[in-house]
Amino acid sequence: MAKLNIQDVLFEEVGGVCPYCKCKMIKSWEREVYVLTGNGMIHVPITKEEYRHFMEIDHIDGVHKNNVFDNLIAACKLCNIRKSNKKIQKNKQELLLSL
């Protein structure tokens, strides 16, 4: 049986969709950075759009030391940055129901 990490669990919990902006998120840890071609390995640069939609782990209450599972949710990088700048008064249940 394959071992799941917390990123995979949170990604699957929201179905790969950011609960804030509803965009499809990208698993940055699974993205191909290098590909093998006839000329050897080549680097595949990350686009700005891809980078914005990389999944991050969001601490819903804004307290980064509070790593209780119910306080963690997957969010795209852009929303996680935006959310840090303002208070969002939702709990995990409300965020999951909004998907």
N, CA, C and O of each residue as an XYZ file, in Angstrom:
396
protein
N       0.835     -1.174      0.000
C       0.000      0.000      0.000
C       0.891      1.253      0.000
O       1.863      1.331      0.751
N       0.549      2.219     -0.842
C       1.340      3.440     -0.950
C       1.158      4.305      0.292
O       0.063      4.411      0.844
N       2.252      4.916      0.711
C       2.219      5.795      1.878
C       1.773      7.192      1.455
O       2.333      7.771      0.525
N       0.770      7.727      2.135
C       0.279      9.073      1.837
C       0.930     10.076      2.779
O       1.139      9.798      3.960
N       1.248     11.249      2.237
C       1.728     12.323      3.106
C       0.589     13.311      3.324
O      -0.451     13.223      2.670
N       0.785     14.245      4.237
C      -0.280     15.186      4.587
C      -0.706     16.027      3.389
O      -1.882     16.366      3.261
N       0.246     16.371      2.499
C      -0.099     17.150      1.310
C      -1.083     16.387      0.429
O      -2.070     16.953     -0.042
N      -0.814     15.109      0.208
C      -1.714     14.301     -0.617
C      -3.098     14.164      0.019
O      -4.112     14.235     -0.676
N      -3.140     13.968      1.333
C      -4.413     13.821      2.044
C      -5.237     15.100      1.909
O      -6.425     15.047      1.593
N      -4.598     16.258      2.150
C      -5.316     17.533      2.053
C      -5.737     17.836      0.621
O      -6.816     18.384      0.397
N      -4.897     17.484     -0.352
C      -5.224     17.696     -1.767
C      -6.462     16.889     -2.144
O      -7.366     17.403     -2.803
N      -6.501     15.632     -1.726
C      -7.640     14.763     -2.033
C      -8.901     15.220     -1.294
O     -10.007     15.090     -1.819
N      -8.744     15.742     -0.103
C      -9.889     16.191      0.696
C     -10.684     17.272     -0.039
O     -11.912     17.295      0.043
N     -10.000     18.162     -0.753
C     -10.688     19.238     -1.479
C     -10.856     18.899     -2.960
O     -11.324     19.729     -3.739
N     -10.475     17.686     -3.345
C     -10.630     17.263     -4.742
C      -9.736     18.024     -5.706
O     -10.043     18.126     -6.894
N      -8.627     18.559     -5.200
C      -7.691     19.284     -6.061
C      -8.146     20.681     -6.445
O      -7.565     21.310     -7.330
N      -9.206     21.173     -5.764
C      -9.762     22.493     -6.084
C      -9.584     23.415     -4.877
O      -9.916     23.046     -3.751
N      -9.065     24.602     -5.119
C      -8.869     25.582     -4.044
C     -10.231     25.981     -3.471
O     -11.119     26.371     -4.229
N     -10.414     25.891     -2.153
C     -11.712     26.233     -1.558
C     -12.032     27.729     -1.593
O     -13.181     28.114     -1.374
N     -11.057     28.560     -1.859
C     -11.275     30.007     -1.876
C     -11.629     30.519     -3.277
O     -12.621     31.229     -3.439
N     -10.826     30.167     -4.289
C     -11.064     30.716     -5.640
C     -11.602     29.672     -6.624
O     -11.955     30.008     -7.755
N     -11.662     28.420     -6.199
C     -12.195     27.306     -7.001
C     -11.327     26.939     -8.211
O     -11.810     26.286     -9.135
N     -10.050     27.351     -8.218
C      -9.167     26.974     -9.332
C      -8.644     25.551     -9.103
O      -8.608     25.070     -7.970
N      -8.247     24.897    -10.173
C      -7.642     23.579    -10.077
C      -6.193     23.767     -9.640
O      -5.435     24.503    -10.271
N      -5.819     23.101     -8.563
C      -4.469     23.260     -8.021
C      -3.509     22.250     -8.647
O      -3.924     21.230     -9.198
N      -2.229     22.558     -8.548
C      -1.157     21.715     -9.076
C      -0.339     21.192     -7.903
O       0.022     21.944     -6.998
N      -0.053     19.896     -7.929
C       0.827     19.319     -6.913
C       2.261     19.641     -7.323
O       2.823     18.976     -8.193
N       2.846     20.645     -6.708
C       4.199     21.064     -7.086
C       5.212     19.948     -6.870
O       6.202     19.868     -7.597
N       4.983     19.090     -5.888
C       5.925     18.022     -5.585
C       5.870     16.882     -6.605
O       6.725     15.997     -6.577
N       4.875     16.884     -7.509
C       4.783     15.858     -8.546
C       5.076     16.418     -9.944
O       5.125     15.663    -10.914
N       5.269     17.721    -10.048
C       5.488     18.337    -11.353
C       6.865     17.954    -11.893
O       7.857     17.963    -11.165
N       6.905     17.618    -13.182
C       8.164     17.293    -13.843
C       8.990     18.560    -14.011
O       8.536     19.512    -14.645
N      10.180     18.586    -13.460
C      11.065     19.738    -13.586
C      12.077     19.500    -14.701
O      12.517     20.435    -15.370
N      12.436     18.242    -14.886
C      13.353     17.860    -15.960
C      12.718     16.737    -16.758
O      12.058     15.869    -16.186
N      12.907     16.739    -18.063
C      12.428     15.652    -18.903
C      13.586     15.132    -19.750
O      14.483     15.879    -20.140
N      13.538     13.852    -20.017
C      14.575     13.215    -20.820
C      14.208     13.339    -22.288
O      13.115     12.940    -22.691
N      15.105     13.885    -23.086
C      14.903     14.001    -24.531
C      16.052     13.301    -25.226
O      16.946     12.764    -24.571
N      16.032     13.304    -26.543
C      17.125     12.711    -27.311
C      18.447     13.407    -27.062
O      19.510     12.823    -27.272
N      18.388     14.659    -26.611
C      19.601     15.427    -26.323
C      19.966     15.424    -24.837
O      20.802     16.218    -24.407
N      19.361     14.558    -24.065
C      19.634     14.502    -22.632
C      18.515     15.142    -21.829
O      17.401     15.323    -22.320
N      18.827     15.476    -20.601
C      17.840     16.070    -19.700
C      17.722     17.568    -19.977
O      18.726     18.273    -20.087
N      16.472     18.045    -20.089
C      16.266     19.479    -20.238
C      15.352     19.975    -19.118
O      14.469     19.257    -18.650
N      15.584     21.205    -18.706
C      14.801     21.825    -17.641
C      13.503     22.372    -18.213
O      13.508     23.030    -19.254
N      12.393     22.102    -17.537
C      11.091     22.626    -17.944
C      10.752     23.762    -16.979
O      10.422     23.506    -15.821
N      10.827     25.013    -17.439
C      10.578     26.134    -16.530
C       9.131     26.175    -16.041
O       8.212     25.735    -16.732
N       8.954     26.708    -14.845
C       7.628     26.868    -14.244
C       7.051     28.189    -14.726
O       7.710     29.226    -14.656
N       5.824     28.147    -15.211
C       5.174     29.382    -15.656
C       4.591     30.120    -14.451
O       4.384     29.528    -13.391
N       4.332     31.393    -14.619
C       3.748     32.208    -13.557
C       2.373     31.659    -13.168
O       2.016     31.628    -11.990
N       1.608     31.228    -14.178
C       0.268     30.689    -13.926
C       0.346     29.396    -13.113
O      -0.433     29.201    -12.180
N       1.284     28.517    -13.464
C       1.475     27.280    -12.707
C       1.834     27.596    -11.258
O       1.268     27.026    -10.325
N       2.774     28.503    -11.089
C       3.262     28.851     -9.758
C       2.122     29.356     -8.867
O       2.060     29.020     -7.684
N       1.233     30.155     -9.432
C       0.098     30.682     -8.675
C      -0.827     29.582     -8.187
O      -1.464     29.723     -7.143
N      -0.906     28.489     -8.932
C      -1.846     27.416     -8.613
C      -1.200     26.223     -7.917
O      -1.842     25.188     -7.733
N       0.076     26.362     -7.526
C       0.695     25.309     -6.720
C      -0.050     25.206     -5.399
O      -0.430     26.222     -4.816
N      -0.258     23.993     -4.929
C      -0.949     23.779     -3.676
C      -0.043     24.109     -2.496
O       1.143     23.779     -2.497
N      -0.606     24.755     -1.505
C       0.068     24.991     -0.233
C      -0.865     24.548      0.884
O      -2.068     24.388      0.678
N      -0.305     24.356      2.051
C      -1.130     24.017      3.213
C      -1.476     25.317      3.931
O      -0.595     26.059      4.365
N      -2.771     25.576      4.048
C      -3.262     26.794      4.690
C      -3.671     26.487      6.122
O      -4.371     25.507      6.379
N      -3.233     27.326      7.055
C      -3.699     27.259      8.446
C      -4.929     28.158      8.517
O      -4.814     29.383      8.473
N      -6.078     27.556      8.625
C      -7.349     28.281      8.531
C      -7.444     29.422      9.534
O      -7.904     30.512      9.192
N      -7.018     29.185     10.763
C      -7.126     30.235     11.776
C      -5.972     31.234     11.733
O      -5.959     32.193     12.505
N      -5.007     31.024     10.844
C      -3.883     31.939     10.705
C      -2.754     31.708     11.695
O      -1.738     32.401     11.642
N      -2.913     30.750     12.594
C      -1.880     30.442     13.587
C      -1.038     29.283     13.046
O      -1.494     28.140     13.010
N       0.182     29.587     12.632
C       1.017     28.591     11.971
C       1.536     27.492     12.891
O       2.044     26.479     12.411
N       1.420     27.670     14.181
C       1.816     26.624     15.121
C       0.665     25.665     15.405
O       0.873     24.608     16.001
N      -0.550     26.025     14.982
C      -1.724     25.186     15.214
C      -1.845     24.187     14.057
O      -2.518     24.458     13.063
N      -1.187     23.031     14.195
C      -1.162     22.034     13.134
C      -2.172     20.914     13.329
O      -1.956     19.795     12.865
N      -3.256     21.204     14.003
C      -4.344     20.242     14.160
C      -4.980     20.043     12.783
O      -5.181     21.010     12.049
N      -5.295     18.803     12.432
C      -5.809     18.492     11.095
C      -7.010     19.357     10.708
O      -7.114     19.787      9.560
N      -7.911     19.614     11.648
C      -9.100     20.423     11.349
C      -8.773     21.892     11.080
O      -9.638     22.644     10.629
N      -7.541     22.306     11.348
C      -7.123     23.678     11.071
C      -6.352     23.780      9.754
O      -5.967     24.878      9.351
N      -6.126     22.663      9.089
C      -5.351     22.651      7.849
C      -6.243     22.369      6.655
O      -7.138     21.526      6.720
N      -5.993     23.078      5.568
C      -6.725     22.840      4.328
C      -5.799     23.172      3.158
O      -4.924     24.029      3.276
N      -5.992     22.504      2.055
C      -5.215     22.793      0.853
C      -5.753     24.065      0.214
O      -6.965     24.260      0.128
N      -4.852     24.925     -0.233
C      -5.236     26.155     -0.932
C      -4.168     26.464     -1.965
O      -3.013     26.067     -1.808
N      -4.546     27.168     -3.019
C      -3.539     27.540     -4.012
C      -2.630     28.615     -3.421
O      -3.028     29.338     -2.508
N      -1.434     28.712     -3.934
C      -0.437     29.659     -3.440
C      -0.974     31.093     -3.423
O      -0.766     31.821     -2.452
N      -1.658     31.498     -4.486
C      -2.160     32.863     -4.588
C      -3.184     33.158     -3.490
O      -3.115     34.207     -2.849
N      -4.122     32.252     -3.269
C      -5.131     32.464     -2.219
C      -4.509     32.421     -0.833
O      -4.918     33.171      0.053
N      -3.529     31.555     -0.637
C      -2.881     31.480      0.666
C      -2.180     32.798      0.991
O      -2.196     33.240      2.140
N      -1.570     33.424     -0.007
C      -0.939     34.731      0.186
C      -2.003     35.792      0.460
O      -1.869     36.590      1.388
N      -3.058     35.795     -0.352
C      -4.128     36.787     -0.166
C      -4.793     36.640      1.192
O      -5.080     37.634      1.860
N      -5.039     35.399      1.601
C      -5.719     35.138      2.867
C      -4.879     35.604      4.044
O      -5.430     36.026      5.061
N      -3.567     35.537      3.931
C      -2.687     35.982      5.003
C      -2.848     37.471      5.274
O      -2.570     37.947      6.375
N      -3.297     38.198      4.265
C      -3.436     39.645      4.398
C      -4.790     40.083      4.937
O      -4.990     41.269      5.203
N      -5.731     39.142      5.105
C      -7.041     39.513      5.635
C      -7.622     38.361      6.442
O      -7.274     37.201      6.222
N      -8.479     38.677      7.346
C      -9.113     37.656      8.181
C     -10.285     37.036      7.429
O     -11.164     37.745      6.939
N     -10.291     35.718      7.342
C     -11.422     34.998      6.752
C     -12.048     34.192      7.884
O     -11.403     33.313      8.456
N     -13.275     34.485      8.198
C     -13.944     33.871      9.336
C     -14.740     32.642      8.911
O     -15.965     32.622      9.030
N     -14.056     31.633      8.424
C     -14.711     30.373      8.056
C     -13.965     29.239      8.732
O     -12.770     29.343      9.008
N     -14.681     28.156      8.996
C     -14.010     26.982      9.524
C     -13.863     25.952      8.398
O     -14.356     26.164      7.290
N     -13.199     24.861      8.682
C     -12.921     23.861      7.657
C     -14.206     23.288      7.066
O     -14.293     23.078      5.856
N     -15.186     23.039      7.899
C     -16.453     22.469      7.428
C     -17.112     23.395      6.402
O     -17.591     22.934      5.366
N     -17.135     24.687      6.689
C     -17.745     25.665      5.756
C     -16.977     25.718      4.438
O     -17.573     25.815      3.365
N     -15.652     25.652      4.531
C     -14.833     25.692      3.310
C     -15.065     24.444      2.445
O     -15.180     24.543      1.223
N     -15.130     23.281      3.084
C     -15.354     22.035      2.323
C     -16.746     22.007      1.718
O     -16.925     21.512      0.605
N     -17.735     22.530      2.433
C     -19.098     22.544      1.896
C     -19.247     23.523      0.723
O     -20.159     23.384     -0.092
N     -18.364     24.495      0.643
C     -18.459     25.483     -0.444
C     -17.923     24.950     -1.772
O     -18.092     25.594     -2.807
N     -17.283     23.791     -1.756
C     -16.715     23.223     -2.999
C     -17.768     22.603     -3.880
O     -17.452     22.088     -4.952
